[in-house]
Amino acid sequence: MAAKLEFFYDCSSPWTYLAFSRIEEVAARHGADLIWKPILVGGVFNAVNPSVYEARKAAVKPKARYAKKDLRDWAHLYGLKILDPTEIKVFPVNSVKAMRGAFVAAEHGKIAEYSRRVFERYWGDNLDISQDDVLRAIVRETGLDEAEYFAKIATQEYKDKLRANTDEVMERGGFGSPTIFVDGEMFFGNDRLPLVEHALLHRA
């Protein structure tokens, strides 16, 4: 039986972008069943991890400088263009519409392609993914129906889908994005991908 690889993610996180860029190949390499789980990480922070906001207000300068270098190093390693949060025009961004839209993309088998474009537009092109015109361009590029997309993300059903995933990750011990589960065992962050692979190898 294939291992179950669950990827809880919000496109508003640069570290999640890093993990996202590799998670499909990790799953394929180990024959794992990859399950996409869009969440609203702001809801997670508000409920169980408010220290994130406190750290932003009172940043430790040497740590902040190193974090900027660390992100740049990881982006270079992965071959991605990822701006530092200090360079982003709107940070943190309200990603709620974009993440609801991931469910619409999933219904058409395009969640990975859609999410990649959301990440690229925000972290690479410095565009505000909370804005309808930015989302509209992403929808067109992904080949989704614009009317369907915007109609669905405004409904209670799709609001509930996002809330359900967000509640689920917290109930299972998650406190941020990306949170990854291998057959129920939790791993947090892009830098835990080697441990994710080790767990998949062990289960195989």
N, C-alpha and C positions, 0 to 999 in steps of 0.2 A: 504493500500500500504506500502511495506517495506521501511524503511528509507534508504537513499543512503549514504554509508560510504566510502569515498575516502581516500586512504592512499598513499600520495606522499612520496617516500623514496629513500635513497641512502645507500647502504650497507657499505659505508666508515665511517659512524657515529656510535659511541657506544651507544649514546642515542636513535638513531633510532633502533638499535638492541633490546634495552629494549622494546620499544613500539611495534616493530614487533612481539616479542615473546608473546604478549598479545592481539594483535588486532583481531585475528581470533576468540578467545573465547569471546571477547567483542561483536563482530558482531553476533556471534551465540546466545549469551545470550539475545540479543534484536531483533533477527530476521532481522537484517540489511543486506542489499545487499553490500558486501565488494568488492570494486573496487581497484585493485592494480594499482599504478601509479609510475613506475620507473622514476627517474630523475637523473640528474647530479648536485649534490649540489655545486660543484666547480663553475659551470656556474652561479648558483644563487648568490653565494658569489661575483663573479666577477662583476656581473651586478647590484645587488641591496644591497649587504651587505658586502662591503670590510672591515668593521670594525672587522670582524672575523680575518683577517690576521694581522691587526694592534694589536689586543689583544694578538695574539700568540707571536708577536715580543716583546711586552712590557707587559708581564703578571704581574698581581698583585700577589705577592708571597703568601700572606695569602689566597687569593681567589683561586689560583691554588692548594694550598694544600687541601683546603676544597673540591674543585671540584673532586680531586682524591678520597677523602674519600666518597663523595656523590655517585660517580659512583660505588665504591666498595659496598656501602650499598645497592644500587638499584640492583646490580647484585646478591648479596646475597639473597635479598628478592625474586627475580625472579628465583633463582636457576640456574643462568647462569655463565659461565666462560667468563669474559670480562677483557682483559688486559687494563691497563691504556695506553692512547696514548703515554706516555713517554717510555713505555716498548715495543712498536711496532717498528719493524725494519724499516718499510717504512711507515711513517706517515707525512703528508697526502699521501694517495695512489691514483693512477690514476685508478678510478673504471669504466671508460667509457666502456670497453669491457664487464665487468661483468654486468653492468646495461643494455647494449644492449641485452645481453644474456637472461635477464629476460623476454624479449618479446618472444624469441624463446621458453622458458620454458612455458610461458603463453599459447602459441598455442597448447601445449600438456597437458594442465591442471596441470602443475607442477611448477607454479611460486612460490608458498609458499615453497615447498620442496627445490627448487633450491636456492631461496634467503636465506633460513635458512642455507644451506650448505656454501654459500658465507660468511655470517656473521660468522659462526663457524670457518671457515678456517682462516679468517682474524683476528677476535677479540679473538678467543680462541686458535688457533694453531699458530698465528703469521706468517702466510704465505702471500706472496705478490700476491694479487688477480689481479694484472695487468699482471702477467706472464701467458703465454699460458699453460705451464705445470701444473700450479695450477688449472687453469680453466678446463683443459682437465680432471683432476681427478674429479672435481666437476660434470662435464657433465656426466661422466661415472657413478658416484655414484647416480646421479639423474635419470639415465636411458634415457638420451637424446642421439640423434645421433650426434656423434662428427663432422662428415663431414658437416652435415646440420648446426650445431651450428656455426662453425667457418666461413662457407661460408656466412651465413646470417648476422652475426654481422659486416662483412666487407663491406656490401652493403650500398648504400646511403639510401635505404628505412628504414633500422634499425637505421641508424644515425639520420634520420629525425624523427622517432618515439620518440627517446629519447629527441631530441631537442624540439619537440612539447610539451611533458609533462613538460619539464623544463620551457619553455616559458609560458605554461598555469599556472603553480603554481605561477609564478611571476606576471602574469597578474591579478591573483585573490588575490594578496596581500601577498603571501608567501615569506619568506626570509631565509628559511633553511629546514632542515630535522630532524624529520618527520613533515610534514604538513598534517593535517587531516581535512576533511570537512564532516560535518553531514548535509545533505540536503542543502549544500551551505554555512553553517556557519563554519568559520575557527577556528581551534585549533592548537597550535604549541607545540610540545615537548612531551616526554614521561610522564612528570608529569601532563599533562593536560588530561590524560586518564579518571580520575574520572569525569571531566567536559564533556568529550565525552559521557561517560555513562549516565550522567545526561540528556544531550541533547537527547540521544536516548530514554531514559525513558519518557521524556516529550513528544516526538513526538509519542511514542506508545500510 
